[in-house]
């Protein structure tokens, strides 16, 4: 016990004799330092990363949207001051027969094109999900319609659908199916069929590649187990494939409807809304009124007419996904 007490006493004396200006021990690796830079703080770093995207949305989405609402409440002509008229532009639309024709065109165009892209895109995804030689090359080629600029591909379709030099008309005549050329863009019905066909051709890769990503998340064991249990090809499709890719299918359908509903370039370049407003959509009609006719207020009101339908669609699909 005496030896222990002496050791403690010597330890105390050693600490008292230690110099006061001795350097502090180095911090342990991985231990947080008292002062961290601002960017090392999670809250600051997250806002720095979000700032470019938020600024982009404010400048190119929020500002045009609210400015469009402001214009829709005015009687505003190009190069002149606007006069506040409230909801007069919207009431004028409600009494305009052309506006309701444009609304019917837009809904018909969107519904038919989306259904065709959904069916064709799912079929495309199922095919390119199989193992065959040249599969990667086939996937690359299938992306071409979506990669090529819309205006460039639409100009090519103008030549394909030309009443005199149309490849489609030549093929139909060569096979003896018809005896005279079709005016694909000059007939009201055929013009609508044409823009739906071109939109479907352009939108198939978006559906196909997105659904392919969903198909590749399905474990092969599920199909093997179902086959062992005696499930056929159709049963496996409806019992395994569709339930698993349903969330992906709903999301890609929502985006496709938004893109198709607000389509502008394809229709404007191909038909310019004609003949006789037969292919005018909300986007093309709003551009013609606002820019070509110079009625900025009325054009903004027509463009905002798309908002209720698209907003309702997004809300319904979002609630459905949350329930699932």
Secondary structure, 3 states (H helix, E strand, C coil): CHHHHHHHHHHHHHHHHCCCCCCCCCCCCCCCCCCCCHHHCHHHHHHHHHHHHHHHHHHHHHHHHHHHHHHHCEECECCCCCEECCCHHHHHHHCCHHHHHHHHHHHHHHHHHHHHHHHHHHHHHHHHCCCCCCHHHHHHHHCHHHHCCHHHHHHHHHHHCCCCCCHHHHHHHHCCCCCCCCCCCCCHHHHHHHHHHHHHHHHHHHHHHHHHHHHCCCCHHHHHHHHHCCCCHHHHHHHHHHHHHHHHHHHHHHHHHHHHHCCCHHHHHHCCCCCCCCCCCHHHHHHHHHHHCCEHHHHHHHHHHHHHHHHHHHHHHHHHHHHC
